[in-house]
Amino acid sequence: MAEMGYWVGIEYWGNGYCTEATKKVLEYGFDTQNLNRIFAYHFGSNPASGRVMKKIGMKYEGCLRQAIKKWGKFEDSVLYGVLKSDLN
């Protein structure tokens, strides 16, 4: 099992870079590292990141309400995960 994370600069949003890169991370994790599960979180205030996770085959698994304090404000942490068998 492994956790995946990413941060994309605003000037690069909307170009598909994150989707392309995270697909490769899943491929590497499942095919090269023989992982069974990969998961990731995104801030509740960033639904675009959740859309990336859905595009690459991850499934919504839950929300940790006000789990992270970012810039003085509590944020929800939204969990997505994927199993190797989900992509076959």
Backbone as XML, in Angstrom:
<?xml version="1.0"?>
<chain id="A" units="angstrom">
  <residue number="1" name="MET">
    <atom name="N" x="0.861" y="-1.178" z="0.000"/>
    <atom name="CA" x="0.000" y="0.000" z="0.000"/>
    <atom name="C" x="0.899" y="1.229" z="0.000"/>
  </residue>
  <residue number="2" name="ALA">
    <atom name="N" x="0.448" y="2.262" z="-0.691"/>
    <atom name="CA" x="1.204" y="3.510" z="-0.749"/>
    <atom name="C" x="0.245" y="4.689" z="-0.860"/>
  </residue>
  <residue number="3" name="GLU">
    <atom name="N" x="0.714" y="5.816" z="-0.351"/>
    <atom name="CA" x="-0.030" y="7.070" z="-0.484"/>
    <atom name="C" x="0.604" y="7.882" z="-1.599"/>
  </residue>
  <residue number="4" name="MET">
    <atom name="N" x="-0.238" y="8.500" z="-2.407"/>
    <atom name="CA" x="0.216" y="9.348" z="-3.495"/>
    <atom name="C" x="-0.165" y="10.789" z="-3.172"/>
  </residue>
  <residue number="5" name="GLY">
    <atom name="N" x="0.717" y="11.711" z="-3.495"/>
    <atom name="CA" x="0.406" y="13.119" z="-3.314"/>
    <atom name="C" x="0.985" y="13.939" z="-4.452"/>
  </residue>
  <residue number="6" name="TYR">
    <atom name="N" x="0.422" y="15.107" z="-4.675"/>
    <atom name="CA" x="0.916" y="15.993" z="-5.726"/>
    <atom name="C" x="0.505" y="17.420" z="-5.410"/>
  </residue>
  <residue number="7" name="TRP">
    <atom name="N" x="1.243" y="18.340" z="-5.995"/>
    <atom name="CA" x="0.944" y="19.765" z="-5.875"/>
    <atom name="C" x="1.266" y="20.384" z="-7.224"/>
  </residue>
  <residue number="8" name="VAL">
    <atom name="N" x="0.308" y="21.062" z="-7.824"/>
    <atom name="CA" x="0.489" y="21.642" z="-9.153"/>
    <atom name="C" x="0.335" y="23.154" z="-9.056"/>
  </residue>
  <residue number="9" name="GLY">
    <atom name="N" x="1.307" y="23.879" z="-9.589"/>
    <atom name="CA" x="1.244" y="25.333" z="-9.591"/>
    <atom name="C" x="0.057" y="25.839" z="-10.403"/>
  </residue>
  <residue number="10" name="ILE">
    <atom name="N" x="-0.530" y="26.924" z="-9.953"/>
    <atom name="CA" x="-1.731" y="27.480" z="-10.586"/>
    <atom name="C" x="-1.547" y="27.691" z="-12.090"/>
  </residue>
  <residue number="11" name="GLU">
    <atom name="N" x="-0.371" y="28.144" z="-12.481"/>
    <atom name="CA" x="-0.141" y="28.431" z="-13.902"/>
    <atom name="C" x="-0.184" y="27.169" z="-14.774"/>
  </residue>
  <residue number="12" name="TYR">
    <atom name="N" x="-0.151" y="25.989" z="-14.159"/>
    <atom name="CA" x="-0.178" y="24.727" z="-14.909"/>
    <atom name="C" x="-1.518" y="23.999" z="-14.825"/>
  </residue>
  <residue number="13" name="TRP">
    <atom name="N" x="-2.485" y="24.575" z="-14.111"/>
    <atom name="CA" x="-3.807" y="23.954" z="-13.987"/>
    <atom name="C" x="-4.479" y="23.869" z="-15.356"/>
  </residue>
  <residue number="14" name="GLY">
    <atom name="N" x="-5.296" y="22.846" z="-15.530"/>
    <atom name="CA" x="-6.132" y="22.729" z="-16.725"/>
    <atom name="C" x="-5.433" y="22.216" z="-17.968"/>
  </residue>
  <residue number="15" name="ASN">
    <atom name="N" x="-4.190" y="21.767" z="-17.828"/>
    <atom name="CA" x="-3.451" y="21.263" z="-18.985"/>
    <atom name="C" x="-3.378" y="19.740" z="-19.046"/>
  </residue>
  <residue number="16" name="GLY">
    <atom name="N" x="-3.939" y="19.069" z="-18.051"/>
    <atom name="CA" x="-3.910" y="17.612" z="-18.036"/>
    <atom name="C" x="-2.624" y="17.008" z="-17.500"/>
  </residue>
  <residue number="17" name="TYR">
    <atom name="N" x="-1.700" y="17.868" z="-17.036"/>
    <atom name="CA" x="-0.419" y="17.362" z="-16.536"/>
    <atom name="C" x="-0.595" y="16.443" z="-15.333"/>
  </residue>
  <residue number="18" name="CYS">
    <atom name="N" x="-1.461" y="16.834" z="-14.427"/>
    <atom name="CA" x="-1.657" y="16.060" z="-13.203"/>
    <atom name="C" x="-2.275" y="14.697" z="-13.521"/>
  </residue>
  <residue number="19" name="THR">
    <atom name="N" x="-3.255" y="14.676" z="-14.389"/>
    <atom name="CA" x="-3.882" y="13.409" z="-14.779"/>
    <atom name="C" x="-2.850" y="12.483" z="-15.421"/>
  </residue>
  <residue number="20" name="GLU">
    <atom name="N" x="-2.058" y="13.022" z="-16.326"/>
    <atom name="CA" x="-1.035" y="12.223" z="-17.005"/>
    <atom name="C" x="-0.003" y="11.684" z="-16.010"/>
  </residue>
  <residue number="21" name="ALA">
    <atom name="N" x="0.461" y="12.535" z="-15.118"/>
    <atom name="CA" x="1.487" y="12.125" z="-14.149"/>
    <atom name="C" x="0.958" y="11.091" z="-13.158"/>
  </residue>
  <residue number="22" name="THR">
    <atom name="N" x="-0.261" y="11.295" z="-12.661"/>
    <atom name="CA" x="-0.793" y="10.359" z="-11.670"/>
    <atom name="C" x="-1.120" y="9.000" z="-12.292"/>
  </residue>
  <residue number="23" name="LYS">
    <atom name="N" x="-1.502" y="8.972" z="-13.553"/>
    <atom name="CA" x="-1.690" y="7.684" z="-14.243"/>
    <atom name="C" x="-0.381" y="6.903" z="-14.248"/>
  </residue>
  <residue number="24" name="LYS">
    <atom name="N" x="0.714" y="7.602" z="-14.510"/>
    <atom name="CA" x="2.034" y="6.959" z="-14.530"/>
    <atom name="C" x="2.436" y="6.480" z="-13.136"/>
  </residue>
  <residue number="25" name="VAL">
    <atom name="N" x="2.088" y="7.244" z="-12.112"/>
    <atom name="CA" x="2.382" y="6.822" z="-10.738"/>
    <atom name="C" x="1.643" y="5.524" z="-10.424"/>
  </residue>
  <residue number="26" name="LEU">
    <atom name="N" x="0.365" y="5.445" z="-10.786"/>
    <atom name="CA" x="-0.390" y="4.212" z="-10.554"/>
    <atom name="C" x="0.226" y="3.046" z="-11.323"/>
  </residue>
  <residue number="27" name="GLU">
    <atom name="N" x="0.561" y="3.281" z="-12.567"/>
    <atom name="CA" x="1.174" y="2.236" z="-13.395"/>
    <atom name="C" x="2.459" y="1.728" z="-12.743"/>
  </residue>
  <residue number="28" name="TYR">
    <atom name="N" x="3.307" y="2.647" z="-12.315"/>
    <atom name="CA" x="4.569" y="2.269" z="-11.670"/>
    <atom name="C" x="4.308" y="1.513" z="-10.365"/>
  </residue>
  <residue number="29" name="GLY">
    <atom name="N" x="3.401" y="2.014" z="-9.562"/>
    <atom name="CA" x="3.108" y="1.383" z="-8.279"/>
    <atom name="C" x="2.569" y="-0.022" z="-8.424"/>
  </residue>
  <residue number="30" name="PHE">
    <atom name="N" x="1.645" y="-0.207" z="-9.350"/>
    <atom name="CA" x="1.029" y="-1.520" z="-9.515"/>
    <atom name="C" x="1.909" y="-2.486" z="-10.313"/>
  </residue>
  <residue number="31" name="ASP">
    <atom name="N" x="2.516" y="-2.005" z="-11.392"/>
    <atom name="CA" x="3.260" y="-2.899" z="-12.283"/>
    <atom name="C" x="4.703" y="-3.142" z="-11.845"/>
  </residue>
  <residue number="32" name="THR">
    <atom name="N" x="5.371" y="-2.121" z="-11.330"/>
    <atom name="CA" x="6.781" y="-2.253" z="-10.964"/>
    <atom name="C" x="6.964" y="-2.580" z="-9.487"/>
  </residue>
  <residue number="33" name="GLN">
    <atom name="N" x="6.204" y="-1.916" z="-8.633"/>
    <atom name="CA" x="6.342" y="-2.123" z="-7.188"/>
    <atom name="C" x="5.406" y="-3.204" z="-6.648"/>
  </residue>
  <residue number="34" name="ASN">
    <atom name="N" x="4.539" y="-3.721" z="-7.497"/>
    <atom name="CA" x="3.594" y="-4.780" z="-7.135"/>
    <atom name="C" x="2.715" y="-4.409" z="-5.935"/>
  </residue>
  <residue number="35" name="LEU">
    <atom name="N" x="2.290" y="-3.150" z="-5.886"/>
    <atom name="CA" x="1.382" y="-2.708" z="-4.825"/>
    <atom name="C" x="-0.021" y="-3.234" z="-5.090"/>
  </residue>
  <residue number="36" name="ASN">
    <atom name="N" x="-0.804" y="-3.343" z="-4.049"/>
    <atom name="CA" x="-2.201" y="-3.744" z="-4.184"/>
    <atom name="C" x="-3.140" y="-2.548" z="-4.077"/>
  </residue>
  <residue number="37" name="ARG">
    <atom name="N" x="-2.715" y="-1.504" z="-3.345"/>
    <atom name="CA" x="-3.593" y="-0.364" z="-3.078"/>
    <atom name="C" x="-2.784" y="0.925" z="-3.086"/>
  </residue>
  <residue number="38" name="ILE">
    <atom name="N" x="-3.357" y="1.968" z="-3.685"/>
    <atom name="CA" x="-2.786" y="3.312" z="-3.649"/>
    <atom name="C" x="-3.915" y="4.260" z="-3.272"/>
  </residue>
  <residue number="39" name="PHE">
    <atom name="N" x="-3.614" y="5.172" z="-2.353"/>
    <atom name="CA" x="-4.638" y="6.116" z="-1.914"/>
    <atom name="C" x="-4.081" y="7.528" z="-1.917"/>
  </residue>
  <residue number="40" name="ALA">
    <atom name="N" x="-4.995" y="8.492" z="-1.883"/>
    <atom name="CA" x="-4.615" y="9.902" z="-1.876"/>
    <atom name="C" x="-5.725" y="10.714" z="-1.227"/>
  </residue>
  <residue number="41" name="TYR">
    <atom name="N" x="-5.347" y="11.859" z="-0.695"/>
    <atom name="CA" x="-6.293" y="12.808" z="-0.109"/>
    <atom name="C" x="-6.247" y="14.106" z="-0.906"/>
  </residue>
  <residue number="42" name="HIS">
    <atom name="N" x="-7.344" y="14.839" z="-0.891"/>
    <atom name="CA" x="-7.310" y="16.209" z="-1.401"/>
    <atom name="C" x="-8.075" y="17.111" z="-0.445"/>
  </residue>
  <residue number="43" name="PHE">
    <atom name="N" x="-7.730" y="18.377" z="-0.459"/>
    <atom name="CA" x="-8.442" y="19.352" z="0.365"/>
    <atom name="C" x="-9.878" y="19.467" z="-0.133"/>
  </residue>
  <residue number="44" name="GLY">
    <atom name="N" x="-10.815" y="19.579" z="0.783"/>
    <atom name="CA" x="-12.216" y="19.746" z="0.408"/>
    <atom name="C" x="-12.452" y="20.977" z="-0.451"/>
  </residue>
  <residue number="45" name="SER">
    <atom name="N" x="-11.603" y="21.975" z="-0.289"/>
    <atom name="CA" x="-11.738" y="23.214" z="-1.065"/>
    <atom name="C" x="-11.155" y="23.093" z="-2.476"/>
  </residue>
  <residue number="46" name="ASN">
    <atom name="N" x="-10.670" y="21.907" z="-2.835"/>
    <atom name="CA" x="-10.076" y="21.701" z="-4.158"/>
    <atom name="C" x="-10.736" y="20.513" z="-4.876"/>
  </residue>
  <residue number="47" name="PRO">
    <atom name="N" x="-11.990" y="20.679" z="-5.294"/>
    <atom name="CA" x="-12.680" y="19.566" z="-5.958"/>
    <atom name="C" x="-12.046" y="19.155" z="-7.286"/>
  </residue>
  <residue number="48" name="ALA">
    <atom name="N" x="-11.281" y="20.043" z="-7.921"/>
    <atom name="CA" x="-10.613" y="19.679" z="-9.177"/>
    <atom name="C" x="-9.649" y="18.518" z="-8.957"/>
  </residue>
  <residue number="49" name="SER">
    <atom name="N" x="-9.013" y="18.485" z="-7.807"/>
    <atom name="CA" x="-8.116" y="17.377" z="-7.496"/>
    <atom name="C" x="-8.898" y="16.071" z="-7.371"/>
  </residue>
  <residue number="50" name="GLY">
    <atom name="N" x="-10.080" y="16.136" z="-6.808"/>
    <atom name="CA" x="-10.941" y="14.957" z="-6.734"/>
    <atom name="C" x="-11.335" y="14.462" z="-8.114"/>
  </residue>
  <residue number="51" name="ARG">
    <atom name="N" x="-11.549" y="15.390" z="-9.039"/>
    <atom name="CA" x="-11.890" y="14.992" z="-10.413"/>
    <atom name="C" x="-10.720" y="14.265" z="-11.079"/>
  </residue>
  <residue number="52" name="VAL">
    <atom name="N" x="-9.501" y="14.713" z="-10.792"/>
    <atom name="CA" x="-8.320" y="14.012" z="-11.307"/>
    <atom name="C" x="-8.307" y="12.585" z="-10.775"/>
  </residue>
  <residue number="53" name="MET">
    <atom name="N" x="-8.550" y="12.434" z="-9.488"/>
    <atom name="CA" x="-8.535" y="11.106" z="-8.875"/>
    <atom name="C" x="-9.593" y="10.198" z="-9.499"/>
  </residue>
  <residue number="54" name="LYS">
    <atom name="N" x="-10.767" y="10.740" z="-9.755"/>
    <atom name="CA" x="-11.821" y="9.944" z="-10.407"/>
    <atom name="C" x="-11.409" y="9.546" z="-11.825"/>
  </residue>
  <residue number="55" name="LYS">
    <atom name="N" x="-10.807" y="10.487" z="-12.564"/>
    <atom name="CA" x="-10.396" y="10.221" z="-13.947"/>
    <atom name="C" x="-9.419" y="9.060" z="-14.048"/>
  </residue>
  <residue number="56" name="ILE">
    <atom name="N" x="-8.567" y="8.909" z="-13.041"/>
    <atom name="CA" x="-7.550" y="7.853" z="-13.108"/>
    <atom name="C" x="-8.026" y="6.551" z="-12.472"/>
  </residue>
  <residue number="57" name="GLY">
    <atom name="N" x="-9.292" y="6.494" z="-12.106"/>
    <atom name="CA" x="-9.873" y="5.252" z="-11.617"/>
    <atom name="C" x="-9.979" y="5.107" z="-10.115"/>
  </residue>
  <residue number="58" name="MET">
    <atom name="N" x="-9.616" y="6.149" z="-9.377"/>
    <atom name="CA" x="-9.728" y="6.075" z="-7.921"/>
    <atom name="C" x="-11.192" y="6.236" z="-7.514"/>
  </residue>
  <residue number="59" name="LYS">
    <atom name="N" x="-11.527" y="5.679" z="-6.373"/>
    <atom name="CA" x="-12.900" y="5.732" z="-5.869"/>
    <atom name="C" x="-12.952" y="6.522" z="-4.565"/>
  </residue>
  <residue number="60" name="TYR">
    <atom name="N" x="-14.014" y="7.290" z="-4.404"/>
    <atom name="CA" x="-14.240" y="8.044" z="-3.173"/>
    <atom name="C" x="-14.404" y="7.064" z="-2.017"/>
  </residue>
  <residue number="61" name="GLU">
    <atom name="N" x="-13.664" y="7.291" z="-0.931"/>
    <atom name="CA" x="-13.724" y="6.396" z="0.223"/>
    <atom name="C" x="-14.157" y="7.095" z="1.505"/>
  </residue>
  <residue number="62" name="GLY">
    <atom name="N" x="-14.175" y="8.421" z="1.509"/>
    <atom name="CA" x="-14.634" y="9.098" z="2.714"/>
    <atom name="C" x="-14.050" y="10.488" z="2.869"/>
  </residue>
  <residue number="63" name="CYS">
    <atom name="N" x="-14.514" y="11.153" z="3.918"/>
    <atom name="CA" x="-14.092" y="12.524" z="4.205"/>
    <atom name="C" x="-13.755" y="12.647" z="5.683"/>
  </residue>
  <residue number="64" name="LEU">
    <atom name="N" x="-12.564" y="13.128" z="5.964"/>
    <atom name="CA" x="-12.158" y="13.435" z="7.331"/>
    <atom name="C" x="-12.435" y="14.921" z="7.542"/>
  </residue>
  <residue number="65" name="ARG">
    <atom name="N" x="-13.482" y="15.210" z="8.262"/>
    <atom name="CA" x="-13.920" y="16.597" z="8.412"/>
    <atom name="C" x="-12.942" y="17.395" z="9.262"/>
  </residue>
  <residue number="66" name="GLN">
    <atom name="N" x="-12.582" y="18.561" z="8.746"/>
    <atom name="CA" x="-11.692" y="19.510" z="9.413"/>
    <atom name="C" x="-10.445" y="18.821" z="9.961"/>
  </residue>
  <residue number="67" name="ALA">
    <atom name="N" x="-9.834" y="17.994" z="9.138"/>
    <atom name="CA" x="-8.687" y="17.182" z="9.558"/>
    <atom name="C" x="-7.349" y="17.900" z="9.445"/>
  </residue>
  <residue number="68" name="ILE">
    <atom name="N" x="-7.289" y="18.950" z="8.639"/>
    <atom name="CA" x="-6.024" y="19.637" z="8.379"/>
    <atom name="C" x="-6.216" y="21.134" z="8.572"/>
  </residue>
  <residue number="69" name="LYS">
    <atom name="N" x="-5.238" y="21.753" z="9.188"/>
    <atom name="CA" x="-5.269" y="23.208" z="9.327"/>
    <atom name="C" x="-4.333" y="23.793" z="8.273"/>
  </residue>
  <residue number="70" name="LYS">
    <atom name="N" x="-4.910" y="24.564" z="7.375"/>
    <atom name="CA" x="-4.161" y="25.163" z="6.268"/>
    <atom name="C" x="-4.384" y="26.664" z="6.300"/>
  </residue>
  <residue number="71" name="TRP">
    <atom name="N" x="-3.309" y="27.403" z="6.406"/>
    <atom name="CA" x="-3.355" y="28.863" z="6.450"/>
    <atom name="C" x="-4.343" y="29.369" z="7.498"/>
  </residue>
  <residue number="72" name="GLY">
    <atom name="N" x="-4.308" y="28.746" z="8.672"/>
    <atom name="CA" x="-5.122" y="29.190" z="9.799"/>
    <atom name="C" x="-6.577" y="28.759" z="9.767"/>
  </residue>
  <residue number="73" name="LYS">
    <atom name="N" x="-6.950" y="27.945" z="8.788"/>
    <atom name="CA" x="-8.344" y="27.510" z="8.642"/>
    <atom name="C" x="-8.382" y="25.983" z="8.527"/>
  </residue>
  <residue number="74" name="PHE">
    <atom name="N" x="-9.355" y="25.366" z="9.198"/>
    <atom name="CA" x="-9.492" y="23.920" z="9.099"/>
    <atom name="C" x="-10.098" y="23.533" z="7.755"/>
  </residue>
  <residue number="75" name="GLU">
    <atom name="N" x="-9.551" y="22.463" z="7.182"/>
    <atom name="CA" x="-9.983" y="21.950" z="5.874"/>
    <atom name="C" x="-10.383" y="20.485" z="6.009"/>
  </residue>
  <residue number="76" name="ASP">
    <atom name="N" x="-11.391" y="20.082" z="5.242"/>
    <atom name="CA" x="-11.706" y="18.664" z="5.126"/>
    <atom name="C" x="-10.614" y="17.983" z="4.305"/>
  </residue>
  <residue number="77" name="SER">
    <atom name="N" x="-10.377" y="16.723" z="4.605"/>
    <atom name="CA" x="-9.442" y="15.903" z="3.849"/>
    <atom name="C" x="-10.246" y="14.763" z="3.214"/>
  </residue>
  <residue number="78" name="VAL">
    <atom name="N" x="-10.340" y="14.770" z="1.895"/>
    <atom name="CA" x="-11.191" y="13.830" z="1.167"/>
    <atom name="C" x="-10.325" y="12.680" z="0.641"/>
  </residue>
  <residue number="79" name="LEU">
    <atom name="N" x="-10.735" y="11.462" z="0.961"/>
    <atom name="CA" x="-9.946" y="10.267" z="0.657"/>
    <atom name="C" x="-10.466" y="9.540" z="-0.581"/>
  </residue>
  <residue number="80" name="TYR">
    <atom name="N" x="-9.531" y="9.212" z="-1.475"/>
    <atom name="CA" x="-9.797" y="8.361" z="-2.632"/>
    <atom name="C" x="-8.796" y="7.215" z="-2.615"/>
  </residue>
  <residue number="81" name="GLY">
    <atom name="N" x="-9.193" y="6.075" z="-3.147"/>
    <atom name="CA" x="-8.295" y="4.931" z="-3.217"/>
    <atom name="C" x="-8.581" y="4.087" z="-4.442"/>
  </residue>
  <residue number="82" name="VAL">
    <atom name="N" x="-7.592" y="3.278" z="-4.802"/>
    <atom name="CA" x="-7.744" y="2.369" z="-5.935"/>
    <atom name="C" x="-6.973" y="1.088" z="-5.636"/>
  </residue>
  <residue number="83" name="LEU">
    <atom name="N" x="-7.567" y="-0.025" z="-6.010"/>
    <atom name="CA" x="-6.919" y="-1.325" z="-5.910"/>
    <atom name="C" x="-6.408" y="-1.732" z="-7.284"/>
  </residue>
  <residue number="84" name="LYS">
    <atom name="N" x="-5.363" y="-2.519" z="-7.301"/>
    <atom name="CA" x="-4.840" y="-3.007" z="-8.574"/>
    <atom name="C" x="-5.951" y="-3.687" z="-9.376"/>
  </residue>
  <residue number="85" name="SER">
    <atom name="N" x="-6.782" y="-4.453" z="-8.701"/>
    <atom name="CA" x="-7.866" y="-5.179" z="-9.377"/>
    <atom name="C" x="-8.943" y="-4.251" z="-9.944"/>
  </residue>
  <residue number="86" name="ASP">
    <atom name="N" x="-9.040" y="-3.021" z="-9.437"/>
    <atom name="CA" x="-10.012" y="-2.057" z="-9.966"/>
    <atom name="C" x="-9.678" y="-1.645" z="-11.396"/>
  </residue>
  <residue number="87" name="LEU">
    <atom name="N" x="-8.411" y="-1.707" z="-11.750"/>
    <atom name="CA" x="-7.963" y="-1.201" z="-13.051"/>
    <atom name="C" x="-7.791" y="-2.295" z="-14.090"/>
  </residue>
  <residue number="88" name="ASN">
    <atom name="N" x="-8.048" y="-3.514" z="-13.733"/>
    <atom name="CA" x="-7.899" y="-4.635" z="-14.684"/>
    <atom name="C" x="-9.229" y="-5.052" z="-15.256"/>
  </residue>
</chain>
